[in-house]
């Protein structure tokens, strides 16, 4: 049970990190697009 809990929290942490990176990329692309118009 402890192992599964750790694995789940690790997955959640990784997905949160990926989401943050994706958000940052989208944000930067939006800024670049806005500046290029």
PDB file of N, CA, C and O in Angstrom:
ATOM      1  N   UNK A   1       0.846  -1.212   0.000  1.00  0.00           N
ATOM      2  CA  UNK A   1       0.000   0.000   0.000  1.00  0.00           C
ATOM      3  C   UNK A   1       0.877   1.257   0.000  1.00  0.00           C
ATOM      4  O   UNK A   1       0.599   2.225  -0.707  1.00  0.00           O
ATOM      5  N   UNK A   2       1.939   1.218   0.806  1.00  0.00           N
ATOM      6  CA  UNK A   2       2.835   2.367   0.888  1.00  0.00           C
ATOM      7  C   UNK A   2       3.517   2.622  -0.460  1.00  0.00           C
ATOM      8  O   UNK A   2       3.677   3.766  -0.887  1.00  0.00           O
ATOM      9  N   UNK A   3       3.914   1.525  -1.119  1.00  0.00           N
ATOM     10  CA  UNK A   3       4.588   1.627  -2.415  1.00  0.00           C
ATOM     11  C   UNK A   3       3.665   2.250  -3.461  1.00  0.00           C
ATOM     12  O   UNK A   3       4.078   3.121  -4.227  1.00  0.00           O
ATOM     13  N   UNK A   4       2.411   1.794  -3.483  1.00  0.00           N
ATOM     14  CA  UNK A   4       1.433   2.315  -4.439  1.00  0.00           C
ATOM     15  C   UNK A   4       1.192   3.803  -4.202  1.00  0.00           C
ATOM     16  O   UNK A   4       1.080   4.584  -5.147  1.00  0.00           O
ATOM     17  N   UNK A   5       1.113   4.182  -2.929  1.00  0.00           N
ATOM     18  CA  UNK A   5       0.877   5.584  -2.576  1.00  0.00           C
ATOM     19  C   UNK A   5       2.025   6.461  -3.081  1.00  0.00           C
ATOM     20  O   UNK A   5       1.802   7.535  -3.640  1.00  0.00           O
ATOM     21  N   UNK A   6       3.254   5.986  -2.876  1.00  0.00           N
ATOM     22  CA  UNK A   6       4.426   6.730  -3.336  1.00  0.00           C
ATOM     23  C   UNK A   6       4.441   6.858  -4.851  1.00  0.00           C
ATOM     24  O   UNK A   6       4.780   7.908  -5.398  1.00  0.00           O
ATOM     25  N   UNK A   7       4.063   5.759  -5.529  1.00  0.00           N
ATOM     26  CA  UNK A   7       4.047   5.758  -6.992  1.00  0.00           C
ATOM     27  C   UNK A   7       3.001   6.733  -7.517  1.00  0.00           C
ATOM     28  O   UNK A   7       3.249   7.449  -8.487  1.00  0.00           O
ATOM     29  N   UNK A   8       1.838   6.763  -6.882  1.00  0.00           N
ATOM     30  CA  UNK A   8       0.758   7.669  -7.293  1.00  0.00           C
ATOM     31  C   UNK A   8       1.175   9.129  -7.092  1.00  0.00           C
ATOM     32  O   UNK A   8       0.951   9.973  -7.961  1.00  0.00           O
ATOM     33  N   UNK A   9       1.785   9.416  -5.937  1.00  0.00           N
ATOM     34  CA  UNK A   9       2.216  10.789  -5.670  1.00  0.00           C
ATOM     35  C   UNK A   9       3.312  11.199  -6.644  1.00  0.00           C
ATOM     36  O   UNK A   9       3.396  12.363  -7.036  1.00  0.00           O
ATOM     37  N   UNK A  10       4.162  10.233  -7.039  1.00  0.00           N
ATOM     38  CA  UNK A  10       5.216  10.525  -8.012  1.00  0.00           C
ATOM     39  C   UNK A  10       4.600  10.854  -9.363  1.00  0.00           C
ATOM     40  O   UNK A  10       5.026  11.792 -10.036  1.00  0.00           O
ATOM     41  N   UNK A  11       3.587  10.072  -9.758  1.00  0.00           N
ATOM     42  CA  UNK A  11       2.894  10.314 -11.023  1.00  0.00           C
ATOM     43  C   UNK A  11       2.220  11.680 -11.028  1.00  0.00           C
ATOM     44  O   UNK A  11       2.280  12.411 -12.017  1.00  0.00           O
ATOM     45  N   UNK A  12       1.578  12.016  -9.912  1.00  0.00           N
ATOM     46  CA  UNK A  12       0.897  13.306  -9.789  1.00  0.00           C
ATOM     47  C   UNK A  12       1.916  14.441  -9.880  1.00  0.00           C
ATOM     48  O   UNK A  12       1.677  15.449 -10.546  1.00  0.00           O
ATOM     49  N   UNK A  13       3.053  14.267  -9.206  1.00  0.00           N
ATOM     50  CA  UNK A  13       4.111  15.278  -9.237  1.00  0.00           C
ATOM     51  C   UNK A  13       4.652  15.478 -10.641  1.00  0.00           C
ATOM     52  O   UNK A  13       4.867  16.610 -11.073  1.00  0.00           O
ATOM     53  N   UNK A  14       4.873  14.372 -11.360  1.00  0.00           N
ATOM     54  CA  UNK A  14       5.397  14.457 -12.722  1.00  0.00           C
ATOM     55  C   UNK A  14       4.392  15.113 -13.656  1.00  0.00           C
ATOM     56  O   UNK A  14       4.765  15.943 -14.485  1.00  0.00           O
ATOM     57  N   UNK A  15       3.109  14.745 -13.529  1.00  0.00           N
ATOM     58  CA  UNK A  15       2.085  15.320 -14.396  1.00  0.00           C
ATOM     59  C   UNK A  15       1.919  16.812 -14.112  1.00  0.00           C
ATOM     60  O   UNK A  15       1.670  17.596 -15.028  1.00  0.00           O
ATOM     61  N   UNK A  16       2.057  17.206 -12.838  1.00  0.00           N
ATOM     62  CA  UNK A  16       1.955  18.615 -12.466  1.00  0.00           C
ATOM     63  C   UNK A  16       3.115  19.391 -13.084  1.00  0.00           C
ATOM     64  O   UNK A  16       2.939  20.509 -13.569  1.00  0.00           O
ATOM     65  N   UNK A  17       4.309  18.781 -13.061  1.00  0.00           N
ATOM     66  CA  UNK A  17       5.490  19.415 -13.640  1.00  0.00           C
ATOM     67  C   UNK A  17       5.317  19.562 -15.149  1.00  0.00           C
ATOM     68  O   UNK A  17       5.619  20.610 -15.719  1.00  0.00           O
ATOM     69  N   UNK A  18       4.830  18.502 -15.786  1.00  0.00           N
ATOM     70  CA  UNK A  18       4.608  18.541 -17.235  1.00  0.00           C
ATOM     71  C   UNK A  18       3.570  19.596 -17.597  1.00  0.00           C
ATOM     72  O   UNK A  18       3.712  20.317 -18.584  1.00  0.00           O
ATOM     73  N   UNK A  19       2.519  19.670 -16.776  1.00  0.00           N
ATOM     74  CA  UNK A  19       1.457  20.645 -17.023  1.00  0.00           C
ATOM     75  C   UNK A  19       2.016  22.058 -16.903  1.00  0.00           C
ATOM     76  O   UNK A  19       1.684  22.935 -17.700  1.00  0.00           O
ATOM     77  N   UNK A  20       2.873  22.274 -15.893  1.00  0.00           N
ATOM     78  CA  UNK A  20       3.467  23.590 -15.684  1.00  0.00           C
ATOM     79  C   UNK A  20       4.348  23.967 -16.877  1.00  0.00           C
ATOM     80  O   UNK A  20       4.324  25.106 -17.343  1.00  0.00           O
ATOM     81  N   UNK A  21       5.129  22.989 -17.369  1.00  0.00           N
ATOM     82  CA  UNK A  21       5.989  23.237 -18.523  1.00  0.00           C
ATOM     83  C   UNK A  21       5.157  23.543 -19.756  1.00  0.00           C
ATOM     84  O   UNK A  21       5.490  24.440 -20.530  1.00  0.00           O
ATOM     85  N   UNK A  22       4.067  22.793 -19.938  1.00  0.00           N
ATOM     86  CA  UNK A  22       3.191  22.998 -21.090  1.00  0.00           C
ATOM     87  C   UNK A  22       2.548  24.381 -21.020  1.00  0.00           C
ATOM     88  O   UNK A  22       2.464  25.085 -22.026  1.00  0.00           O
ATOM     89  N   UNK A  23       2.100  24.763 -19.835  1.00  0.00           N
ATOM     90  CA  UNK A  23       1.486  26.076 -19.637  1.00  0.00           C
ATOM     91  C   UNK A  23       2.472  27.182 -19.980  1.00  0.00           C
ATOM     92  O   UNK A  23       2.118  28.174 -20.619  1.00  0.00           O
ATOM     93  N   UNK A  24       3.736  26.994 -19.539  1.00  0.00           N
ATOM     94  CA  UNK A  24       4.765  27.988 -19.786  1.00  0.00           C
ATOM     95  C   UNK A  24       5.024  28.110 -21.287  1.00  0.00           C
ATOM     96  O   UNK A  24       5.172  29.215 -21.809  1.00  0.00           O
ATOM     97  N   UNK A  25       5.078  26.965 -21.979  1.00  0.00           N
ATOM     98  CA  UNK A  25       5.299  26.979 -23.426  1.00  0.00           C
ATOM     99  C   UNK A  25       4.164  27.691 -24.146  1.00  0.00           C
ATOM    100  O   UNK A  25       4.405  28.504 -25.038  1.00  0.00           O
ATOM    101  N   UNK A  26       2.928  27.389 -23.760  1.00  0.00           N
ATOM    102  CA  UNK A  26       1.756  28.019 -24.369  1.00  0.00           C
ATOM    103  C   UNK A  26       1.780  29.528 -24.119  1.00  0.00           C
ATOM    104  O   UNK A  26       1.468  30.326 -25.003  1.00  0.00           O
ATOM    105  N   UNK A  27       2.159  29.899 -22.892  1.00  0.00           N
ATOM    106  CA  UNK A  27       2.235  31.306 -22.506  1.00  0.00           C
ATOM    107  C   UNK A  27       3.267  32.047 -23.355  1.00  0.00           C
ATOM    108  O   UNK A  27       2.999  33.139 -23.857  1.00  0.00           O
ATOM    109  N   UNK A  28       4.452  31.442 -23.513  1.00  0.00           N
ATOM    110  CA  UNK A  28       5.518  32.057 -24.309  1.00  0.00           C
ATOM    111  C   UNK A  28       5.113  32.176 -25.774  1.00  0.00           C
ATOM    112  O   UNK A  28       5.382  33.193 -26.414  1.00  0.00           O
ATOM    113  N   UNK A  29       4.472  31.148 -26.299  1.00  0.00           N
ATOM    114  CA  UNK A  29       4.013  31.173 -27.693  1.00  0.00           C
ATOM    115  C   UNK A  29       2.975  32.276 -27.877  1.00  0.00           C
ATOM    116  O   UNK A  29       2.996  32.994 -28.877  1.00  0.00           O
ATOM    117  N   UNK A  30       2.071  32.406 -26.912  1.00  0.00           N
ATOM    118  CA  UNK A  30       1.039  33.440 -26.979  1.00  0.00           C
ATOM    119  C   UNK A  30       1.666  34.832 -26.972  1.00  0.00           C
ATOM    120  O   UNK A  30       1.244  35.707 -27.728  1.00  0.00           O
ATOM    121  N   UNK A  31       2.663  35.039 -26.129  1.00  0.00           N
ATOM    122  CA  UNK A  31       3.353  36.334 -26.054  1.00  0.00           C
ATOM    123  C   UNK A  31       4.065  36.622 -27.372  1.00  0.00           C
ATOM    124  O   UNK A  31       3.971  37.728 -27.905  1.00  0.00           O
ATOM    125  N   UNK A  32       4.780  35.620 -27.898  1.00  0.00           N
ATOM    126  CA  UNK A  32       5.493  35.798 -29.164  1.00  0.00           C
ATOM    127  C   UNK A  32       4.532  36.118 -30.297  1.00  0.00           C
ATOM    128  O   UNK A  32       4.810  36.992 -31.119  1.00  0.00           O
ATOM    129  N   UNK A  33       3.415  35.427 -30.348  1.00  0.00           N
ATOM    130  CA  UNK A  33       2.411  35.656 -31.385  1.00  0.00           C
ATOM    131  C   UNK A  33       1.850  37.071 -31.267  1.00  0.00           C
ATOM    132  O   UNK A  33       1.672  37.767 -32.267  1.00  0.00           O
ATOM    133  N   UNK A  34       1.576  37.483 -30.033  1.00  0.00           N
ATOM    134  CA  UNK A  34       1.032  38.813 -29.775  1.00  0.00           C
ATOM    135  C   UNK A  34       2.016  39.905 -30.204  1.00  0.00           C
ATOM    136  O   UNK A  34       1.617  40.915 -30.783  1.00  0.00           O
ATOM    137  N   UNK A  35       3.302  39.696 -29.916  1.00  0.00           N
ATOM    138  CA  UNK A  35       4.323  40.680 -30.272  1.00  0.00           C
ATOM    139  C   UNK A  35       4.577  40.722 -31.773  1.00  0.00           C
ATOM    140  O   UNK A  35       4.948  41.763 -32.313  1.00  0.00           O
ATOM    141  N   UNK A  36       4.380  39.600 -32.441  1.00  0.00           N
ATOM    142  CA  UNK A  36       4.655  39.530 -33.880  1.00  0.00           C
ATOM    143  C   UNK A  36       3.531  40.095 -34.732  1.00  0.00           C
ATOM    144  O   UNK A  36       3.734  40.370 -35.914  1.00  0.00           O
ATOM    145  N   UNK A  37       2.361  40.272 -34.160  1.00  0.00           N
ATOM    146  CA  UNK A  37       1.226  40.799 -34.932  1.00  0.00           C
ATOM    147  C   UNK A  37       1.468  42.274 -35.261  1.00  0.00           C
ATOM    148  O   UNK A  37       0.632  42.908 -35.906  1.00  0.00           O
TER     149      UNK A  37
END
